[in-house]
Amino acid sequence: MRLSARLLRRGMGWWPPFLGAGIRVRSLADDYRDAVVELRFGRLNRNYVGTHFGGSLYTMTDPFFAIMLMHNLGGEKVLPEFQVEVRHVGDDSLVALVRKTLYVRLKPKHRPQGAA
């Protein structure tokens, strides 16, 4: 059973890594092709020098690559590469650049007959 984007967005708000870090999914498109995620700045996600902890920045981007692909790709093995800009809401300045490569392919039981 696949969750609707709306239900998944709501559920992710209660997911412990997001809840504890102050991460909120603002929107997730019904076709799973666009997501807007917010990281509130607080005591629990601040590093030693008073800026956002890098792990929190990565956590806010990490699950969306696989979720979006699971709902939009199928068939042969692919190695898509993504680059996401994390920007400050106030002045739109670049905070972080996240790069990620995924390995995606159907599980053996879901592959077409005769596919390796």
C-alpha positions in Angstrom: 0.0 0.0 0.0 1.4 3.4 -1.0 0.6 6.4 1.2 -0.8 9.5 -0.3 1.6 12.5 -0.3 -0.6 14.3 2.1 -0.6 11.5 4.7 3.1 10.9 4.3 3.8 14.7 4.8 1.7 14.6 8.0 3.3 11.5 9.3 6.8 12.8 8.7 6.1 15.6 11.2 6.0 12.9 13.9 9.0 11.0 12.7 11.6 11.2 15.6 14.6 12.4 13.5 12.4 15.3 12.1 10.6 16.0 15.3 13.7 16.2 17.4 15.6 18.4 15.0 12.8 20.9 14.4 12.3 19.8 10.7 8.9 20.3 9.2 7.6 19.2 5.8 5.8 22.3 4.5 4.6 20.6 1.3 4.9 17.4 -0.7 3.4 17.4 -4.2 0.7 14.8 -4.9 2.9 13.4 -7.7 6.0 13.3 -5.4 8.0 15.6 -7.7 8.4 18.5 -5.3 9.0 18.9 -1.6 9.5 22.0 0.6 11.1 21.3 3.9 11.9 23.7 6.8 14.5 23.5 9.6 13.7 25.7 12.5 16.7 27.1 14.4 16.8 26.1 18.0 18.9 24.8 20.9 18.6 21.2 19.8 20.0 21.7 16.3 22.7 24.3 17.0 26.3 23.4 16.8 29.3 24.7 18.9 29.7 27.9 16.9 25.9 28.8 17.0 24.9 27.7 13.5 22.7 24.9 12.2 24.2 21.4 12.9 25.2 19.8 9.6 23.6 16.6 10.5 20.2 18.3 10.8 20.7 20.0 7.4 21.4 16.6 5.9 18.5 14.9 7.7 16.1 17.4 6.3 17.0 16.4 2.7 17.9 12.7 3.0 14.6 10.7 2.8 13.1 12.7 0.0 15.4 11.5 -2.7 14.4 7.9 -2.3 10.7 8.7 -1.6 10.4 10.8 -4.7 12.1 8.2 -6.9 10.1 5.3 -5.6 6.9 7.1 -6.7 8.3 8.2 -10.1 10.7 5.6 -11.4 10.6 1.9 -12.2 12.2 -0.7 -14.5 16.0 -0.8 -15.1 18.7 0.0 -12.5 19.6 3.7 -12.4 22.1 5.8 -10.5 20.5 9.3 -10.3 22.6 12.1 -8.9 20.9 15.0 -7.1 22.0 18.4 -5.9 19.8 20.4 -3.6 20.3 23.9 -2.4 19.3 24.6 1.3 18.4 28.3 1.5 17.7 30.7 4.4 14.0 31.8 4.3 14.8 35.4 5.3 17.3 36.5 2.7 17.4 33.5 0.4 21.1 33.1 1.0 22.7 29.7 0.3 23.2 27.7 3.6 24.3 24.3 2.2 24.6 22.3 -1.0 23.7 18.7 -0.6 24.8 16.1 -3.3 23.5 12.6 -3.2 23.7 9.6 -5.6 21.1 6.8 -5.2 21.2 3.2 -6.4 17.7 2.4 -7.6 16.3 -0.8 -9.1 13.2 -3.0 -8.7 13.4 -5.9 -6.2 13.8 -9.2 -7.9 10.2 -10.2 -7.3 9.0 -7.1 -9.1 11.3 -7.2 -12.1 9.8 -8.2 -15.5 10.3 -11.8 -16.5 13.8 -12.4 -17.9 15.4 -9.2 -16.5 18.7 -9.6 -14.6 
